[in-house]
Amino acid sequence: MKVTIDQDKCCGAGTCVLLAPDVFDQRDEDGIVILLNERPSEELHPAVRESADVCPGAAIFLSEDA
């Protein structure tokens, strides 16, 4: 799995950070998402998928490795 984010779409809700703190963080000044790990380990995939599914700004994109 490869994770990409669109910071312009992020509204700073922080749900991704709560669900997958090893993959996502937020900037202190405005709460916009920061990607910590673009290729998370397999055990993190369920939390990362949920983060993408519930993201109110649709700022998280997932692609599967071939």
PyMOL Python script that loads the backbone (N, CA, C, O; Angstrom):
from pymol import cmd

cmd.read_pdbstr("""\
ATOM      1  N   MET A   1       0.839  -1.180   0.000  1.00  0.00           N
ATOM      2  CA  MET A   1       0.000   0.000   0.000  1.00  0.00           C
ATOM      3  C   MET A   1       0.880   1.237   0.000  1.00  0.00           C
ATOM      4  O   MET A   1       1.868   1.328   0.728  1.00  0.00           O
ATOM      5  N   LYS A   2       0.486   2.191  -0.847  1.00  0.00           N
ATOM      6  CA  LYS A   2       1.144   3.502  -0.844  1.00  0.00           C
ATOM      7  C   LYS A   2       0.102   4.550  -0.494  1.00  0.00           C
ATOM      8  O   LYS A   2      -1.003   4.552  -1.037  1.00  0.00           O
ATOM      9  N   VAL A   3       0.466   5.438   0.417  1.00  0.00           N
ATOM     10  CA  VAL A   3      -0.429   6.497   0.878  1.00  0.00           C
ATOM     11  C   VAL A   3       0.069   7.830   0.322  1.00  0.00           C
ATOM     12  O   VAL A   3       1.261   8.132   0.370  1.00  0.00           O
ATOM     13  N   THR A   4      -0.858   8.613  -0.203  1.00  0.00           N
ATOM     14  CA  THR A   4      -0.554   9.989  -0.584  1.00  0.00           C
ATOM     15  C   THR A   4      -1.636  10.882   0.020  1.00  0.00           C
ATOM     16  O   THR A   4      -2.749  10.432   0.292  1.00  0.00           O
ATOM     17  N   ILE A   5      -1.298  12.135   0.221  1.00  0.00           N
ATOM     18  CA  ILE A   5      -2.249  13.085   0.796  1.00  0.00           C
ATOM     19  C   ILE A   5      -2.283  14.345  -0.055  1.00  0.00           C
ATOM     20  O   ILE A   5      -1.320  14.681  -0.745  1.00  0.00           O
ATOM     21  N   ASP A   6      -3.400  15.024   0.012  1.00  0.00           N
ATOM     22  CA  ASP A   6      -3.558  16.325  -0.634  1.00  0.00           C
ATOM     23  C   ASP A   6      -3.809  17.338   0.483  1.00  0.00           C
ATOM     24  O   ASP A   6      -4.930  17.471   0.975  1.00  0.00           O
ATOM     25  N   GLN A   7      -2.763  18.041   0.870  1.00  0.00           N
ATOM     26  CA  GLN A   7      -2.878  18.982   1.977  1.00  0.00           C
ATOM     27  C   GLN A   7      -3.870  20.096   1.679  1.00  0.00           C
ATOM     28  O   GLN A   7      -4.431  20.678   2.607  1.00  0.00           O
ATOM     29  N   ASP A   8      -4.100  20.406   0.411  1.00  0.00           N
ATOM     30  CA  ASP A   8      -5.064  21.450   0.062  1.00  0.00           C
ATOM     31  C   ASP A   8      -6.501  21.030   0.378  1.00  0.00           C
ATOM     32  O   ASP A   8      -7.357  21.884   0.606  1.00  0.00           O
ATOM     33  N   LYS A   9      -6.768  19.736   0.392  1.00  0.00           N
ATOM     34  CA  LYS A   9      -8.107  19.232   0.709  1.00  0.00           C
ATOM     35  C   LYS A   9      -8.315  19.010   2.205  1.00  0.00           C
ATOM     36  O   LYS A   9      -9.454  18.930   2.666  1.00  0.00           O
ATOM     37  N   CYS A  10      -7.234  18.913   2.958  1.00  0.00           N
ATOM     38  CA  CYS A  10      -7.316  18.610   4.389  1.00  0.00           C
ATOM     39  C   CYS A  10      -8.003  19.750   5.142  1.00  0.00           C
ATOM     40  O   CYS A  10      -7.680  20.923   4.958  1.00  0.00           O
ATOM     41  N   CYS A  11      -8.964  19.371   6.001  1.00  0.00           N
ATOM     42  CA  CYS A  11      -9.659  20.378   6.809  1.00  0.00           C
ATOM     43  C   CYS A  11      -9.197  20.358   8.265  1.00  0.00           C
ATOM     44  O   CYS A  11      -9.712  21.114   9.089  1.00  0.00           O
ATOM     45  N   GLY A  12      -8.225  19.495   8.589  1.00  0.00           N
ATOM     46  CA  GLY A  12      -7.651  19.494   9.931  1.00  0.00           C
ATOM     47  C   GLY A  12      -8.484  18.799  10.986  1.00  0.00           C
ATOM     48  O   GLY A  12      -8.321  19.082  12.172  1.00  0.00           O
ATOM     49  N   ALA A  13      -9.372  17.898  10.595  1.00  0.00           N
ATOM     50  CA  ALA A  13     -10.230  17.205  11.565  1.00  0.00           C
ATOM     51  C   ALA A  13      -9.424  16.325  12.516  1.00  0.00           C
ATOM     52  O   ALA A  13      -9.778  16.196  13.687  1.00  0.00           O
ATOM     53  N   GLY A  14      -8.347  15.722  12.025  1.00  0.00           N
ATOM     54  CA  GLY A  14      -7.472  14.933  12.884  1.00  0.00           C
ATOM     55  C   GLY A  14      -7.882  13.489  13.097  1.00  0.00           C
ATOM     56  O   GLY A  14      -7.235  12.777  13.865  1.00  0.00           O
ATOM     57  N   THR A  15      -8.920  13.046  12.450  1.00  0.00           N
ATOM     58  CA  THR A  15      -9.361  11.657  12.614  1.00  0.00           C
ATOM     59  C   THR A  15      -8.281  10.687  12.172  1.00  0.00           C
ATOM     60  O   THR A  15      -8.093   9.645  12.799  1.00  0.00           O
ATOM     61  N   CYS A  16      -7.575  11.010  11.111  1.00  0.00           N
ATOM     62  CA  CYS A  16      -6.518  10.126  10.623  1.00  0.00           C
ATOM     63  C   CYS A  16      -5.423   9.932  11.671  1.00  0.00           C
ATOM     64  O   CYS A  16      -4.892   8.833  11.831  1.00  0.00           O
ATOM     65  N   VAL A  17      -5.094  10.999  12.376  1.00  0.00           N
ATOM     66  CA  VAL A  17      -4.060  10.929  13.412  1.00  0.00           C
ATOM     67  C   VAL A  17      -4.522  10.041  14.571  1.00  0.00           C
ATOM     68  O   VAL A  17      -3.733   9.279  15.130  1.00  0.00           O
ATOM     69  N   LEU A  18      -5.795  10.147  14.921  1.00  0.00           N
ATOM     70  CA  LEU A  18      -6.328   9.307  15.993  1.00  0.00           C
ATOM     71  C   LEU A  18      -6.349   7.831  15.596  1.00  0.00           C
ATOM     72  O   LEU A  18      -6.072   6.959  16.420  1.00  0.00           O
ATOM     73  N   LEU A  19      -6.677   7.556  14.341  1.00  0.00           N
ATOM     74  CA  LEU A  19      -6.781   6.175  13.877  1.00  0.00           C
ATOM     75  C   LEU A  19      -5.428   5.545  13.552  1.00  0.00           C
ATOM     76  O   LEU A  19      -5.226   4.358  13.804  1.00  0.00           O
ATOM     77  N   ALA A  20      -4.511   6.313  13.002  1.00  0.00           N
ATOM     78  CA  ALA A  20      -3.224   5.778  12.552  1.00  0.00           C
ATOM     79  C   ALA A  20      -2.085   6.758  12.854  1.00  0.00           C
ATOM     80  O   ALA A  20      -1.529   7.362  11.937  1.00  0.00           O
ATOM     81  N   PRO A  21      -1.741   6.914  14.129  1.00  0.00           N
ATOM     82  CA  PRO A  21      -0.729   7.903  14.510  1.00  0.00           C
ATOM     83  C   PRO A  21       0.681   7.577  14.027  1.00  0.00           C
ATOM     84  O   PRO A  21       1.549   8.450  14.033  1.00  0.00           O
ATOM     85  N   ASP A  22       0.923   6.334  13.610  1.00  0.00           N
ATOM     86  CA  ASP A  22       2.237   5.991  13.060  1.00  0.00           C
ATOM     87  C   ASP A  22       2.364   6.405  11.598  1.00  0.00           C
ATOM     88  O   ASP A  22       3.458   6.380  11.035  1.00  0.00           O
ATOM     89  N   VAL A  23       1.253   6.782  10.991  1.00  0.00           N
ATOM     90  CA  VAL A  23       1.243   7.130   9.567  1.00  0.00           C
ATOM     91  C   VAL A  23       0.963   8.613   9.352  1.00  0.00           C
ATOM     92  O   VAL A  23       1.499   9.218   8.423  1.00  0.00           O
ATOM     93  N   PHE A  24       0.129   9.200  10.204  1.00  0.00           N
ATOM     94  CA  PHE A  24      -0.286  10.592  10.026  1.00  0.00           C
ATOM     95  C   PHE A  24       0.018  11.428  11.266  1.00  0.00           C
ATOM     96  O   PHE A  24       0.007  10.927  12.391  1.00  0.00           O
ATOM     97  N   ASP A  25       0.287  12.699  11.038  1.00  0.00           N
ATOM     98  CA  ASP A  25       0.428  13.692  12.103  1.00  0.00           C
ATOM     99  C   ASP A  25      -0.224  14.973  11.584  1.00  0.00           C
ATOM    100  O   ASP A  25      -0.725  15.016  10.461  1.00  0.00           O
ATOM    101  N   GLN A  26      -0.210  16.001  12.405  1.00  0.00           N
ATOM    102  CA  GLN A  26      -0.776  17.291  12.013  1.00  0.00           C
ATOM    103  C   GLN A  26       0.220  18.395  12.305  1.00  0.00           C
ATOM    104  O   GLN A  26       0.969  18.341  13.280  1.00  0.00           O
ATOM    105  N   ARG A  27       0.212  19.416  11.424  1.00  0.00           N
ATOM    106  CA  ARG A  27       1.042  20.587  11.669  1.00  0.00           C
ATOM    107  C   ARG A  27       0.496  21.329  12.886  1.00  0.00           C
ATOM    108  O   ARG A  27      -0.717  21.452  13.061  1.00  0.00           O
ATOM    109  N   ASP A  28       1.388  21.809  13.705  1.00  0.00           N
ATOM    110  CA  ASP A  28       0.982  22.529  14.915  1.00  0.00           C
ATOM    111  C   ASP A  28       0.233  23.815  14.612  1.00  0.00           C
ATOM    112  O   ASP A  28      -0.716  24.160  15.316  1.00  0.00           O
ATOM    113  N   GLU A  29       0.648  24.527  13.573  1.00  0.00           N
ATOM    114  CA  GLU A  29       0.083  25.852  13.330  1.00  0.00           C
ATOM    115  C   GLU A  29      -1.337  25.835  12.785  1.00  0.00           C
ATOM    116  O   GLU A  29      -2.101  26.766  13.042  1.00  0.00           O
ATOM    117  N   ASP A  30      -1.712  24.791  12.033  1.00  0.00           N
ATOM    118  CA  ASP A  30      -3.046  24.813  11.428  1.00  0.00           C
ATOM    119  C   ASP A  30      -3.763  23.456  11.398  1.00  0.00           C
ATOM    120  O   ASP A  30      -4.894  23.370  10.921  1.00  0.00           O
ATOM    121  N   GLY A  31      -3.125  22.411  11.897  1.00  0.00           N
ATOM    122  CA  GLY A  31      -3.772  21.100  11.965  1.00  0.00           C
ATOM    123  C   GLY A  31      -3.805  20.324  10.667  1.00  0.00           C
ATOM    124  O   GLY A  31      -4.417  19.258  10.608  1.00  0.00           O
ATOM    125  N   ILE A  32      -3.166  20.828   9.628  1.00  0.00           N
ATOM    126  CA  ILE A  32      -3.161  20.138   8.341  1.00  0.00           C
ATOM    127  C   ILE A  32      -2.319  18.865   8.445  1.00  0.00           C
ATOM    128  O   ILE A  32      -1.282  18.835   9.108  1.00  0.00           O
ATOM    129  N   VAL A  33      -2.794  17.820   7.773  1.00  0.00           N
ATOM    130  CA  VAL A  33      -2.165  16.504   7.849  1.00  0.00           C
ATOM    131  C   VAL A  33      -0.726  16.525   7.328  1.00  0.00           C
ATOM    132  O   VAL A  33      -0.383  17.239   6.386  1.00  0.00           O
ATOM    133  N   ILE A  34       0.090  15.711   7.985  1.00  0.00           N
ATOM    134  CA  ILE A  34       1.468  15.445   7.573  1.00  0.00           C
ATOM    135  C   ILE A  34       1.585  13.932   7.429  1.00  0.00           C
ATOM    136  O   ILE A  34       1.177  13.191   8.324  1.00  0.00           O
ATOM    137  N   LEU A  35       2.127  13.477   6.332  1.00  0.00           N
ATOM    138  CA  LEU A  35       2.319  12.050   6.112  1.00  0.00           C
ATOM    139  C   LEU A  35       3.659  11.626   6.690  1.00  0.00           C
ATOM    140  O   LEU A  35       4.708  12.122   6.278  1.00  0.00           O
ATOM    141  N   LEU A  36       3.620  10.709   7.646  1.00  0.00           N
ATOM    142  CA  LEU A  36       4.840  10.224   8.294  1.00  0.00           C
ATOM    143  C   LEU A  36       5.414   8.997   7.607  1.00  0.00           C
ATOM    144  O   LEU A  36       6.622   8.764   7.638  1.00  0.00           O
ATOM    145  N   ASN A  37       4.531   8.208   6.982  1.00  0.00           N
ATOM    146  CA  ASN A  37       4.961   6.933   6.415  1.00  0.00           C
ATOM    147  C   ASN A  37       4.112   6.636   5.185  1.00  0.00           C
ATOM    148  O   ASN A  37       2.949   6.254   5.312  1.00  0.00           O
ATOM    149  N   GLU A  38       4.688   6.811   3.988  1.00  0.00           N
ATOM    150  CA  GLU A  38       3.899   6.599   2.776  1.00  0.00           C
ATOM    151  C   GLU A  38       3.713   5.123   2.431  1.00  0.00           C
ATOM    152  O   GLU A  38       2.875   4.793   1.592  1.00  0.00           O
ATOM    153  N   ARG A  39       4.470   4.239   3.054  1.00  0.00           N
ATOM    154  CA  ARG A  39       4.326   2.802   2.830  1.00  0.00           C
ATOM    155  C   ARG A  39       4.236   2.086   4.180  1.00  0.00           C
ATOM    156  O   ARG A  39       5.200   1.459   4.621  1.00  0.00           O
ATOM    157  N   PRO A  40       3.075   2.182   4.831  1.00  0.00           N
ATOM    158  CA  PRO A  40       2.930   1.582   6.158  1.00  0.00           C
ATOM    159  C   PRO A  40       2.971   0.049   6.104  1.00  0.00           C
ATOM    160  O   PRO A  40       2.646  -0.561   5.086  1.00  0.00           O
ATOM    161  N   SER A  41       3.370  -0.543   7.200  1.00  0.00           N
ATOM    162  CA  SER A  41       3.411  -2.002   7.298  1.00  0.00           C
ATOM    163  C   SER A  41       1.998  -2.575   7.227  1.00  0.00           C
ATOM    164  O   SER A  41       1.018  -1.874   7.476  1.00  0.00           O
ATOM    165  N   GLU A  42       1.910  -3.839   6.889  1.00  0.00           N
ATOM    166  CA  GLU A  42       0.624  -4.471   6.634  1.00  0.00           C
ATOM    167  C   GLU A  42      -0.314  -4.421   7.834  1.00  0.00           C
ATOM    168  O   GLU A  42      -1.529  -4.332   7.654  1.00  0.00           O
ATOM    169  N   GLU A  43       0.210  -4.475   9.039  1.00  0.00           N
ATOM    170  CA  GLU A  43      -0.669  -4.435  10.216  1.00  0.00           C
ATOM    171  C   GLU A  43      -1.349  -3.078  10.392  1.00  0.00           C
ATOM    172  O   GLU A  43      -2.352  -2.977  11.099  1.00  0.00           O
ATOM    173  N   LEU A  44      -0.814  -2.041   9.757  1.00  0.00           N
ATOM    174  CA  LEU A  44      -1.426  -0.709   9.827  1.00  0.00           C
ATOM    175  C   LEU A  44      -2.464  -0.470   8.728  1.00  0.00           C
ATOM    176  O   LEU A  44      -3.205   0.511   8.791  1.00  0.00           O
ATOM    177  N   HIS A  45      -2.529  -1.340   7.734  1.00  0.00           N
ATOM    178  CA  HIS A  45      -3.425  -1.133   6.598  1.00  0.00           C
ATOM    179  C   HIS A  45      -4.891  -0.931   6.989  1.00  0.00           C
ATOM    180  O   HIS A  45      -5.527  -0.021   6.459  1.00  0.00           O
ATOM    181  N   PRO A  46      -5.457  -1.741   7.895  1.00  0.00           N
ATOM    182  CA  PRO A  46      -6.865  -1.498   8.249  1.00  0.00           C
ATOM    183  C   PRO A  46      -7.124  -0.093   8.800  1.00  0.00           C
ATOM    184  O   PRO A  46      -8.118   0.537   8.437  1.00  0.00           O
ATOM    185  N   ALA A  47      -6.246   0.401   9.668  1.00  0.00           N
ATOM    186  CA  ALA A  47      -6.418   1.733  10.246  1.00  0.00           C
ATOM    187  C   ALA A  47      -6.231   2.816   9.186  1.00  0.00           C
ATOM    188  O   ALA A  47      -6.920   3.836   9.210  1.00  0.00           O
ATOM    189  N   VAL A  48      -5.310   2.597   8.267  1.00  0.00           N
ATOM    190  CA  VAL A  48      -5.077   3.575   7.202  1.00  0.00           C
ATOM    191  C   VAL A  48      -6.277   3.610   6.252  1.00  0.00           C
ATOM    192  O   VAL A  48      -6.700   4.685   5.829  1.00  0.00           O
ATOM    193  N   ARG A  49      -6.822   2.445   5.919  1.00  0.00           N
ATOM    194  CA  ARG A  49      -8.017   2.406   5.062  1.00  0.00           C
ATOM    195  C   ARG A  49      -9.193   3.114   5.728  1.00  0.00           C
ATOM    196  O   ARG A  49      -9.930   3.859   5.082  1.00  0.00           O
ATOM    197  N   GLU A  50      -9.360   2.874   7.029  1.00  0.00           N
ATOM    198  CA  GLU A  50     -10.441   3.550   7.748  1.00  0.00           C
ATOM    199  C   GLU A  50     -10.215   5.063   7.756  1.00  0.00           C
ATOM    200  O   GLU A  50     -11.163   5.833   7.597  1.00  0.00           O
ATOM    201  N   SER A  51      -8.974   5.486   7.938  1.00  0.00           N
ATOM    202  CA  SER A  51      -8.653   6.915   7.911  1.00  0.00           C
ATOM    203  C   SER A  51      -9.058   7.542   6.587  1.00  0.00           C
ATOM    204  O   SER A  51      -9.648   8.622   6.563  1.00  0.00           O
ATOM    205  N   ALA A  52      -8.745   6.871   5.491  1.00  0.00           N
ATOM    206  CA  ALA A  52      -9.111   7.384   4.171  1.00  0.00           C
ATOM    207  C   ALA A  52     -10.624   7.408   4.001  1.00  0.00           C
ATOM    208  O   ALA A  52     -11.173   8.354   3.435  1.00  0.00           O
ATOM    209  N   ASP A  53     -11.299   6.370   4.488  1.00  0.00           N
ATOM    210  CA  ASP A  53     -12.751   6.277   4.343  1.00  0.00           C
ATOM    211  C   ASP A  53     -13.492   7.381   5.096  1.00  0.00           C
ATOM    212  O   ASP A  53     -14.503   7.891   4.612  1.00  0.00           O
ATOM    213  N   VAL A  54     -12.999   7.749   6.269  1.00  0.00           N
ATOM    214  CA  VAL A  54     -13.714   8.715   7.109  1.00  0.00           C
ATOM    215  C   VAL A  54     -13.195  10.147   6.981  1.00  0.00           C
ATOM    216  O   VAL A  54     -13.736  11.057   7.609  1.00  0.00           O
ATOM    217  N   CYS A  55     -12.171  10.349   6.190  1.00  0.00           N
ATOM    218  CA  CYS A  55     -11.595  11.691   6.040  1.00  0.00           C
ATOM    219  C   CYS A  55     -12.643  12.647   5.463  1.00  0.00           C
ATOM    220  O   CYS A  55     -13.093  12.448   4.334  1.00  0.00           O
ATOM    221  N   PRO A  56     -13.041  13.682   6.215  1.00  0.00           N
ATOM    222  CA  PRO A  56     -14.090  14.591   5.746  1.00  0.00           C
ATOM    223  C   PRO A  56     -13.674  15.417   4.527  1.00  0.00           C
ATOM    224  O   PRO A  56     -14.533  15.867   3.768  1.00  0.00           O
ATOM    225  N   GLY A  57     -12.385  15.619   4.333  1.00  0.00           N
ATOM    226  CA  GLY A  57     -11.924  16.385   3.187  1.00  0.00           C
ATOM    227  C   GLY A  57     -11.518  15.526   2.002  1.00  0.00           C
ATOM    228  O   GLY A  57     -11.121  16.049   0.962  1.00  0.00           O
ATOM    229  N   ALA A  58     -11.616  14.188   2.154  1.00  0.00           N
ATOM    230  CA  ALA A  58     -11.188  13.254   1.107  1.00  0.00           C
ATOM    231  C   ALA A  58      -9.753  13.571   0.667  1.00  0.00           C
ATOM    232  O   ALA A  58      -9.450  13.622  -0.525  1.00  0.00           O
ATOM    233  N   ALA A  59      -8.888  13.779   1.648  1.00  0.00           N
ATOM    234  CA  ALA A  59      -7.511  14.191   1.383  1.00  0.00           C
ATOM    235  C   ALA A  59      -6.509  13.037   1.372  1.00  0.00           C
ATOM    236  O   ALA A  59      -5.331  13.245   1.084  1.00  0.00           O
ATOM    237  N   ILE A  60      -6.966  11.824   1.682  1.00  0.00           N
ATOM    238  CA  ILE A  60      -6.084  10.665   1.775  1.00  0.00           C
ATOM    239  C   ILE A  60      -6.373   9.732   0.608  1.00  0.00           C
ATOM    240  O   ILE A  60      -7.519   9.351   0.370  1.00  0.00           O
ATOM    241  N   PHE A  61      -5.321   9.370  -0.115  1.00  0.00           N
ATOM    242  CA  PHE A  61      -5.450   8.489  -1.276  1.00  0.00           C
ATOM    243  C   PHE A  61      -4.575   7.252  -1.072  1.00  0.00           C
ATOM    244  O   PHE A  61      -3.427   7.349  -0.638  1.00  0.00           O
ATOM    245  N   LEU A  62      -5.140   6.091  -1.394  1.00  0.00           N
ATOM    246  CA  LEU A  62      -4.438   4.832  -1.235  1.00  0.00           C
ATOM    247  C   LEU A  62      -4.301   4.152  -2.579  1.00  0.00           C
ATOM    248  O   LEU A  62      -5.223   4.169  -3.394  1.00  0.00           O
ATOM    249  N   SER A  63      -3.140   3.550  -2.806  1.00  0.00           N
ATOM    250  CA  SER A  63      -2.960   2.717  -3.983  1.00  0.00           C
ATOM    251  C   SER A  63      -2.292   1.421  -3.528  1.00  0.00           C
ATOM    252  O   SER A  63      -1.450   1.411  -2.631  1.00  0.00           O
ATOM    253  N   GLU A  64      -2.686   0.359  -4.160  1.00  0.00           N
ATOM    254  CA  GLU A  64      -2.140  -0.954  -3.793  1.00  0.00           C
ATOM    255  C   GLU A  64      -0.890  -1.225  -4.606  1.00  0.00           C
ATOM    256  O   GLU A  64      -0.826  -0.909  -5.794  1.00  0.00           O
ATOM    257  N   ASP A  65       0.096  -1.809  -3.961  1.00  0.00           N
ATOM    258  CA  ASP A  65       1.316  -2.192  -4.652  1.00  0.00           C
ATOM    259  C   ASP A  65       1.024  -3.364  -5.581  1.00  0.00           C
ATOM    260  O   ASP A  65       0.211  -4.233  -5.267  1.00  0.00           O
ATOM    261  N   ALA A  66       1.688  -3.375  -6.711  1.00  0.00           N
ATOM    262  CA  ALA A  66       1.481  -4.468  -7.678  1.00  0.00           C
ATOM    263  C   ALA A  66       2.239  -5.710  -7.260  1.00  0.00           C
ATOM    264  O   ALA A  66       2.184  -6.728  -7.949  1.00  0.00           O
TER     265      ALA A  66
END
""", "prot")
cmd.dss("prot")
cmd.show_as("cartoon", "prot")
cmd.util.cbc("prot")
cmd.orient("prot")
